[in-house]
Amino acid sequence: MLSVLAAISGAIAIAAGAFGAHGASGQAADWLRTGGMYQLIHAVAVLVAVQQRATGPGWAMLGGAALFSATLYSMALGAPRWFGAITPIGGAAMIVGWLWLAWLLLRR
């Protein structure tokens, strides 16, 4: 299931990036580009984590990327700017996922 969600996340990231490049301008385009980049990188990272049988870190990365990107996408589509205060929570979850993955790999 985690792999399926990572693949869907990758597709959403590409769609957001494309919309940012061709259908948005200014700050909205930047938010879509940033959200898409982080979401896509973490979709691939989650697939790697799954291959390493590290589903905990994968869930942390996927959830963090979803929260991080969703808040940026929401603001790009007109949500209040205070959504930006939520974005770092997603970033922190992504960092936790990477550190957790590193710890698991070192233990092997």
Buried (B, 14 or more C-beta within 10 A) or exposed (E): EBBEBBEEBBEBBBEBBEBBEEEBEEEBBBBBBBBBBBBBBBBBBBBBBBEBEBBEBBBBBBBBBBBBBBBBBBBBEEBEEEBBEBBEEBBBBBBBBBEBBEEBEEEE
